[in-house]
Amino acid sequence: MQRKFEVATYGDGQVYVNATTLTALPRFPDPTAQLAPGSLIAPMPGTVVRVAEGLTVGAQVAAGAPLLWLEAMKMEHKITAPVTGRLTVLHAGLGHQVQVGALLAVVEPT
């Protein structure tokens, strides 16, 4: 059986198929839009091999201060605080395996 469809798109972001209106969604939504400001996400898959001494939820951190170190492909990558503030979330712990885009921590600006 063969069916014929008429597909049209206009500048309004809608796709029209016969009498049905569809909204086109981005194939890969931006993950940063879903994160709180000050979120630290894993830039690559790896293992947390070091956590800054005394780093706990509620600790004050300075912008640029190293918080975590990830090992990926036999190299260590330093994860630093994006802003001066208070650490409100710490999901990464010593020895944790993380995937790219995983939320490691959140630093709330002060």
N, C-alpha and C positions, 0 to 999 in steps of 0.2 A: 504494500500500500504506500502510496506517495502522498505527501501533504505539502501544501504551499503556504509559506508564511511571508508576511510583509513586515520587515523590520525597519524602524526609523529611529534616528536619534536627533535631538535638537540641543541647543545650548543650555537647557535647563537641567542637564544631568540625568534625565529620564530616558529609558529605552522603551519604545513602543513596539509590541509584537501583536499584529492584528488589532484586537480591541483591548489588549491587556497592557497595563503600564507597569514597568519594572524600574527599580532604582539600582543603578550600577554601584557596586561596592568595591573599594580597593582590594586587590588580590592579597596584598601583604600590608595590613595596617601598621602604622608607625607605633612601635612598642613604647616609645617615650611618652606618647600622649596618655598612656594609661598609668604612668608612674608619678609619684609625688615629687615635688621639687626637692633636690638634694639627694635623689636616689642614686646609688652606685650599682651598676649592673655589670655582670661579667663580660668582658670584651671577647673572651674566647673560652672554650671548654678547658677545664683544668682541675687541679687539686689545690686546696688552700694549704700552704705549707708553713705559713707564719701569720700570726695575728699580733698587732702592736701590743706592747706590754701595757697592762692595765686597761685595755679597751673593753668597756662594758657599756650596756645601755644606760644612758644618762650622762655619760662622760662628755666633757667639753673637748672639742677638737679644733685645730687651726686649719685654715685653708691650705692645701698642699701637703698637709701632714700625712705620712704613710700610715694606712690602717691595716691593710692586708697584703699578702704576697701570694700570687697564684703561680703554680708551676704548670707550664704547658710546653710540650716538645723539648724537654730538658732545659728550659729557660725559665727564670723567675721574672714575673711581671708585678710591679708595685701598683697597688690601687690606693689612690690618695683621696683625701677629703676635698670635695669640690668647693666648699664654702666653710667659713668659720661658723661654728654652731654646736649644737648638742646632738649626740648620737641617739636616735629614737628607736631604731630597728637594727638588729644584727642577726642576720640569718646564717651567715657563713661562720663556720667553726673550723678549728684545726683538723685537717684530714678530710674535710668534706669535698666530694666531687661536685663540680658545678658545670652547668651547660651554658653555652653562649646565651646572653640575655637574661640570665638568672639574677634576681634581686639579691644583692649581697648585704647591703646596709642602706640606711637612710640617715642623712645628716640634716637636721632642721636648722635653717639659718637663724642666727640671733640678732 
